[in-house]
């Protein structure tokens, strides 16, 4: 039962402690099964019925293991519901649901004065959180209360409530329309294959021209405004229009910061807004804002190890970009870098494969430009050792070619010709060799063929390499090989001109 294993994997330490204390207190078999699965997950061992049976050969629940797993799964869900219901900082959804139940109880008991008082209090809170579905429930209860009272202005009161309901429905329908538009856009962007190539572009044009996106003032609720700016930012991202990306993600961040209760209510969504704002800063080169935003993201709690992995991959990616693209390598501290690398390996299983490879590549480049070639080589091997999934071919290309530089810097010049042959085979499997790649392989092979002690010959060979690389036309450098070209160019300048490698990156 994969859902059971996935659920246990996401539990926080506090949730586990609560479940053991309150859910499994009198259920020893369920506790044993829970702890067995938990231990197998921690050790990253294969989890199946046979693995569980090996741990508990004589346990009574083994005879009906599928039943026991199903029971445990539902016990966990009930226990988690109780845990989150009893927390001091509960979500408005849970609080409102409970308070509406109180109103129902007072109505059923016929205690109308208390019901009226409670109804008004809950209604104020529902408006504060723009909880429109709950407001519709409360209006229905309020109508019943008014009818029960048999007052003199019955018609006027009911009509006022009907008008209030129409306004709420309009706001709710507008929210739904914006949400549908955002989901439609995200689906279009994530769909890779269309029978008709124009379908995607036509769909994007239709969304961009939608009346709801004419101006922000058309969105009149918090969630509608968030959707408006998210859609506009995604459209700008698709069009590679960098400034509007920053502007819209900045507007989203302002919306959140003006509603501190919503931040406490939904830290995950706020964290996403902070990460998107970092994207906006990156596209407009506002690197000075990175440290403060990164610190805010790190300060937000993670609900589970899976969430922690998502947070880490977003923060670490921008943190490494801050060093590399932001020109802050001079602020890099070995201890902090080593800790970042340690976390990356620990959370490896909870990080998107493409992002993991990109982070390994960034770590390799950071250590490389700090002239710590041993650590750079270790991160290069992390990329080599990662399962050969069809992701991040650009990273794998960079790594194949970068290994040649690293071996030269580590004094392993004699292995370079063999590595060149291997790199050529691997690159050809990924597609036709580009002009840049052909030049790099040719000159690195020639460098590797030279005598280790022929420093002058190696220097002349590297100068010839630089001359041919500089002569490449811009049209011959694809976006896929641009990063390789730039890094090789900087390295050649460092080897020929001397000085610190990091100085060439900053220029």
C-alpha atoms as one frame of an Amber mdcrd trajectory, in Angstrom:
protein
   0.000   0.000   0.000   2.125   2.848  -1.345  -0.163   5.566   0.052   0.591
   4.346   3.603   4.357   4.485   3.015   4.107   7.950   1.417   2.022   9.233
   4.335   4.472   7.968   6.969   7.358   9.457   4.989   5.808  12.953   5.243
   5.183  12.904   9.013   7.006  15.499  11.105   8.666  14.501  14.439   5.862
  16.243  16.374   3.183  14.395  14.412   4.909  11.051  15.037   5.145  11.740
  18.779   1.441  12.675  18.920   0.380   9.556  17.014   2.416   7.269  19.264
   0.986   8.881  22.393  -2.666   9.282  21.420  -3.427   6.909  18.531  -1.326
   3.806  19.204  -1.474   3.885  23.024  -3.714   0.805  23.192  -2.915  -0.579
  19.753   0.396  -2.435  20.154   0.137  -4.241  16.802  -0.536  -1.008  14.921
   2.333   0.659  16.764   4.713  -2.188  15.816   3.659  -1.995  12.165   4.038
   1.805  12.138   7.518   1.677  13.720   8.661  -1.094  11.348   7.657   0.877
   8.253   9.182   4.026   9.751  12.518   2.252  10.363  12.590   0.787   6.847
  11.989   4.251   5.417  14.762   5.763   7.532  17.249   3.121   6.403  16.052
   3.538   2.793  15.511  -0.188   2.551  13.059  -1.759   0.107   9.571  -1.681
   1.584   7.202  -4.514   0.764   5.213  -7.199   2.571   8.200  -9.565   2.691
  10.408  -6.940   4.370   7.739  -6.323   7.034   7.211 -10.063   7.618  10.951
 -10.573   8.198  10.825  -8.069  11.041   7.741  -9.609  12.725   7.483 -13.312
  11.921   5.335 -14.172  14.934   3.169 -11.026  15.150  -0.569 -11.711  14.854
  -1.133  -8.908  12.318   1.202 -10.627   9.794  -1.550 -13.170   8.964  -3.726
 -10.361   7.607  -1.084  -7.802   6.695  -3.094  -6.035   3.983  -5.962  -5.502
   6.456  -3.514  -4.239   9.103  -1.948  -1.784   6.649  -5.347  -0.468   5.577
  -6.366  -0.021   9.218  -3.107   1.767  10.030  -3.547   4.101   7.062  -6.990
   5.258   8.212  -5.853   5.504  11.828  -3.063   7.816  10.737  -5.473  10.047
   8.803  -7.848  10.286  11.780  -4.936  10.909  14.136  -3.547  13.677  11.934
  -6.963  15.312  11.774  -7.124  15.330  15.586  -3.547  16.577  15.856  -4.145
  19.577  13.592  -7.543  20.276  15.166  -5.946  20.509  18.618  -3.041  22.759
  17.639  -2.904  26.270  19.124  -2.283  27.801  15.693  -5.039  26.107  13.737
  -6.053  27.045  10.224  -9.044  29.345   9.745 -10.748  26.498   7.834 -10.614
  24.238  10.916 -11.627  27.061  13.311 -14.535  28.218  11.137 -15.766  24.653
  10.677 -15.789  24.186  14.451 -17.517  27.540  15.110 -20.193  26.855  12.483
 -20.850  23.538  14.242 -21.333  25.512  17.488 -23.920  27.720  15.740 -25.722
  24.595  14.502 -25.791  23.166  18.042 -27.191  26.396  19.533 -29.840  26.468
  16.799 -30.874  22.875  17.474 -31.083  23.620  21.207 -33.245  26.676  20.499
 -30.875  29.071  22.329 -31.380  31.813  19.746 -29.855  34.781  21.612 -26.546
  32.920  21.999 -26.845  31.673  18.412 -27.252  35.246  17.123 -24.206  36.418
  19.079 -22.063  33.482  17.891 -23.289  33.886  14.315 -22.175  37.524  14.139
 -18.751  36.684  15.586 -18.154  33.844  13.132 -19.383  35.929  10.229 -16.869
  38.692  10.981 -14.074  36.151  11.021 -15.262  34.571   7.747 -15.228  37.990
   6.033 -11.746  38.681   7.406 -10.429  35.494   5.780 -12.585  35.864   2.641
 -14.035  32.440   3.423 -16.898  32.686   0.936 -18.046  29.047   1.101 -18.383
  29.323   4.895 -20.184  32.676   4.531 -22.816  31.005   2.360 -23.416  28.445
   5.145 -23.675  31.248   7.714 -26.184  33.197   5.589 -28.357  30.096   5.375
 -28.277  29.807   9.201 -28.957  33.539   9.572 -32.038  33.275   7.365 -33.354
  30.444   9.514 -32.707  32.501  12.653 -34.622  35.512  11.242 -37.582  33.353
  10.205 -37.709  31.789  13.693 -37.813  35.257  15.314 -40.865  36.344  13.268
 -39.877  40.023  13.409 -41.721  42.973  11.877 -39.251  43.596   9.045 -38.967
  40.015   7.899 -39.072  40.765   4.140 -36.512  43.568   4.358 -34.126  41.426
   6.427 -34.391  38.452   4.090 -33.879  40.674   1.023 -30.780  42.229   2.646
 -29.372  38.735   3.180 -30.240  37.776  -0.404 -28.349  40.838  -1.660 -25.389
  39.998   0.602 -25.408  36.486  -0.835 -25.385  37.807  -4.412 -22.268  39.883
  -3.647 -20.533  36.874  -2.052 -21.447  34.647  -5.005 -20.041  37.236  -7.422
 -16.762  37.317  -5.480 -16.658  33.537  -5.257 -17.386  33.120  -8.981 -14.705
  35.675  -9.837 -12.163  33.763  -7.734 -13.119  30.544  -9.490 -12.766  32.218
 -12.903  -9.242  33.447 -12.074  -8.265  30.062 -10.643  -9.577  28.248 -13.730
  -7.579  30.634 -15.921  -4.387  30.009 -13.942  -4.821  26.219 -14.014  -5.511
  26.375 -17.753  -2.312  28.376 -18.315  -0.207  26.045 -16.146  -1.599  23.005
 -17.989  -0.734  24.591 -21.345   2.813  25.405 -20.254   3.431  21.922 -18.858
   1.994  20.022 -21.827   4.879  19.066 -24.118   3.174  17.483 -27.108   0.286
  18.851 -29.170  -1.078  17.330 -32.387  -1.245  20.820 -33.857   1.799  23.015
 -33.053  -0.303  26.176 -33.139  -2.671  24.883 -30.421  -0.358  25.861 -27.565
   0.443  29.338 -28.895  -3.215  30.031 -29.706  -4.200  28.909 -26.221  -1.601
  31.215 -24.649  -2.768  34.153 -26.788  -6.388  33.562 -25.766  -5.487  33.532
 -22.079  -3.323  36.665 -22.391  -6.237  38.482 -24.090  -8.817  37.415 -21.468
 -10.890  40.367 -20.134 -10.049  39.443 -16.525  -6.387  40.235 -17.233  -6.924
  43.760 -18.556  -6.133  45.401 -15.201  -5.635  44.422 -11.558  -8.672  46.410
 -10.403 -10.890  43.736 -11.960  -9.686  41.353  -9.249 -11.435  42.315  -6.010
 -10.349  39.607  -3.540  -6.968  38.557  -2.127  -6.942  35.216  -3.955  -8.158
  36.777  -7.219  -5.326  39.322  -7.101  -2.779  36.573  -6.430  -4.057  34.660
  -9.466  -4.013  37.816 -11.621  -0.339  38.517 -10.907   0.686  34.838 -11.127
  -0.889  34.554 -14.578   0.719  37.805 -15.767   4.128  36.687 -14.432   3.857
  33.300 -16.183   2.898  34.981 -19.467   5.880  37.351 -19.123   8.143  34.398
 -18.331   6.957  32.627 -21.469   7.647  35.771 -23.509  11.090  36.170 -21.813
  10.032  39.662 -20.737  12.087  39.954 -17.547  10.938  43.223 -15.997   7.205
  42.318 -15.738   8.191  39.005 -14.091   9.796  40.953 -11.245   6.949  43.485
 -11.081   4.208  40.883 -10.756   6.080  38.694  -8.260   6.850  41.846  -6.272
   3.118  42.710  -6.278   2.298  39.197  -5.016   4.787  39.555  -2.175   3.243
  42.916  -1.186  -0.231  41.347  -1.135   0.986  38.664   1.279   2.871  41.083
   3.497  -0.254  43.221   3.845  -2.103  40.166   5.232   0.083  38.781   8.060
  -2.724  36.490   9.238  -2.758  34.835   5.818   0.991  34.218   6.096   0.486
  32.451   9.437  -2.446  30.617   7.871  -0.582  29.338   4.833   3.223  29.521
   5.206   3.719  27.133   2.278   1.994  29.484  -0.173   3.880  32.471   1.276
   7.153  30.583   0.897   6.279  29.966  -2.755   5.684  33.715  -3.164   9.113
  34.459  -1.651  10.769  31.935  -3.982   9.005  33.398  -7.008  10.146  36.848
  -5.909  13.711  35.502  -5.894  13.154  34.393  -9.501  12.105  37.963 -10.305
  15.227  39.305  -8.578  17.379  36.872 -10.558  15.935  37.908 -13.929  16.483
  41.610 -13.120  19.850  41.018 -11.379  18.738  42.327  -7.988  21.172  40.076
  -6.129  21.428  42.485  -3.202  17.956  41.376  -2.105  18.889  37.675  -1.956
  20.266  37.375   1.633  17.179  38.860   3.317  14.655  36.856   1.248  16.611
  33.609   1.654  16.728  34.173   5.428  12.921  34.641   5.469  12.351  31.415
   3.519  14.643  29.417   5.818  12.818  30.769   8.884   9.478  29.303   7.759
   8.757  25.840   9.218   8.513  22.757   7.001   5.460  20.543   7.502   7.278
  17.376   6.395  10.537  16.033   4.985   9.041  16.306   1.486   8.257  19.999
   2.057  11.729  20.456   3.522  13.197  19.021   0.309  11.139  21.433  -1.801
  12.187  24.400   0.326  15.824  23.400   0.251  16.002  22.915  -3.509  14.519
  26.363  -4.153  16.661  28.168  -1.573  19.891  26.317  -2.377  19.468  26.987
  -6.091  19.232  30.740  -5.539  21.940  30.638  -2.887  24.376  29.081  -5.366
  23.317  31.577  -8.048  24.027  34.383  -5.584  27.634  33.167  -5.391  28.082
  32.486  -9.112  25.992  35.043 -10.998  25.761  37.647  -8.253  29.535  37.972
  -7.961  29.710  37.065  -4.261  32.291  34.289  -4.326  34.452  36.459  -2.065
  31.794  35.960   0.641  31.770  32.188   0.296  32.801  30.426   3.501  34.037
  26.853   3.280  32.074  25.769   6.365  28.805  27.157   4.967  29.445  25.582
   1.554  30.225  22.202   3.095  27.007  22.389   5.158  25.028  23.273   2.018
  26.543  20.257   0.248  25.823  17.986   3.202  22.136  19.001   3.198  21.933
  18.494  -0.553  23.079  14.873  -0.223  20.836  14.229   2.809  17.740  15.512
   0.998  18.695  13.973  -2.363  15.651  11.655  -2.450  13.254  14.573  -1.877
  14.667  16.883  -4.550  13.523  17.042  -8.164  16.122  15.114 -10.286  16.680
  17.996 -12.705  17.119  20.466  -9.845  19.464  18.064  -8.007  21.745  17.864
 -11.053  21.645  21.651 -11.474  22.602  22.106  -7.807  25.473  19.609  -8.100
  26.683  21.508 -11.165  26.495  24.831  -9.316  28.384  23.373  -6.339  31.045
  22.066  -8.727  31.426  25.504 -10.318  31.593  27.311  -6.958  34.419  25.084
  -5.727  36.089  25.311  -9.137  36.174  29.112  -9.094  37.445  28.989  -5.516
  40.242  26.785  -6.932  39.232  23.914  -4.655  39.541  21.373  -7.475  39.230
  18.296  -5.223  35.754  19.300  -4.014  34.801  20.386  -7.528  35.781  16.913
  -8.774  33.671  15.249  -6.049  30.586  17.182  -7.178  31.344  16.335 -10.793
  31.283  12.658  -9.804  27.901  13.143  -8.108  26.544  14.071 -11.535  28.276
  11.090 -13.177  26.944   8.674 -10.555  23.352   9.920 -10.722  20.984   7.564
 -12.615  21.030   8.361 -16.316  17.604   9.915 -16.488  16.601  11.950 -19.515
  16.903  15.222 -17.613  19.327  18.128 -17.650  21.315  17.134 -20.732  22.952
  20.571 -20.633  24.301  19.792 -17.133  25.584  16.380 -18.225  27.280  17.978
 -21.255  28.952  20.617 -19.101  30.102  17.926 -16.688  31.627  15.695 -19.383
  33.663  18.604 -20.732  34.467  20.036 -17.319  35.995  16.762 -16.123  38.790
  17.365 -18.649  39.674  20.706 -17.021  39.472  19.255 -13.511  41.793  16.349
 -14.366  44.325  18.793 -15.785  44.130  20.994 -12.665  44.487  17.926 -10.421
  47.662  16.898 -12.251  46.113  13.902 -14.019  47.052  15.024 -17.524  47.759
  11.504 -18.805  44.138  10.343 -18.383  42.764  13.202 -20.510  43.050  11.470
 -23.958  40.955   8.516 -22.690  38.455  10.889 -21.099  38.192  12.841 -24.370
  37.298   9.630 -26.254  34.689   8.732 -23.613  33.265  12.275 -23.577  32.998
  12.230 -27.395  31.040   8.938 -27.313  28.693  10.224 -24.582  28.111  13.577
 -26.291  27.366  11.895 -29.635  24.696   9.797 -27.896  23.029  13.063 -26.845
  23.014  14.381 -30.410  25.304  15.807 -33.075  28.461  17.448 -31.702  28.338
  21.237 -31.808  31.217  23.357 -33.153  32.143  24.506 -29.616  32.271  20.917
 -28.341  34.394  19.736 -31.279  36.969  22.489 -30.657  37.099  21.762 -26.919
  37.603  18.025 -27.396  40.266  18.542 -30.062  42.361  20.937 -27.976  41.956
  19.067 -24.690  43.152  15.873 -26.436  46.186  17.733 -27.797  46.901  19.108
 -24.307  46.628  15.618 -22.830  49.069  14.229 -25.422  51.824  16.620 -24.309
  54.477  15.714 -21.762  53.487  16.604 -18.188  56.728  18.551 -17.736  56.461
  20.515 -20.985  54.979  23.622 -19.334  55.861  25.849 -22.271  54.282  23.452
 -24.769  51.110  23.189 -22.652  50.920  26.997 -22.456  51.284  27.345 -26.243
  48.616  24.701 -26.780  46.207  26.514 -24.420  46.859  29.800 -26.247  46.025
  28.108 -29.572  42.901  26.735 -27.897  41.904  30.242 -26.723  42.507  31.748
 -30.173  40.235  29.230 -31.908  37.594  29.480 -29.198  37.506  33.280 -29.449
  37.131  33.040 -33.224  33.852  31.122 -32.986  30.925  33.038 -34.418  28.124
  33.835 -31.991  25.698  31.976 -34.263  27.692  28.752 -33.681  27.131  28.879
 -29.907  23.755  27.415 -28.996  22.014  28.213 -25.719  22.838  24.633 -24.610
  26.590  25.100 -25.071  26.805  28.752 -23.954  27.556  27.874 -20.305  30.347
  25.464 -21.355  31.786  28.094 -23.706  31.775  30.838 -21.046  33.384  28.669
 -18.357  36.064  27.325 -20.701  36.833  30.893 -21.864  37.284  32.109 -18.288
  39.434  29.121 -17.372  41.721  29.691 -20.391  42.180  33.327 -19.397  43.115
  32.195 -15.883  45.668  29.663 -17.182  47.219  32.070 -19.697  47.074  35.402
 -17.839  47.487  34.119 -14.259  45.803  35.541 -11.136  42.788  34.268  -9.194
  40.153  32.262 -11.043  37.320  33.952  -9.101  38.472  37.395 -10.381  37.776
  36.329 -13.963  34.242  35.230 -13.017  33.449  38.616 -11.449  34.593  40.431
 -14.621
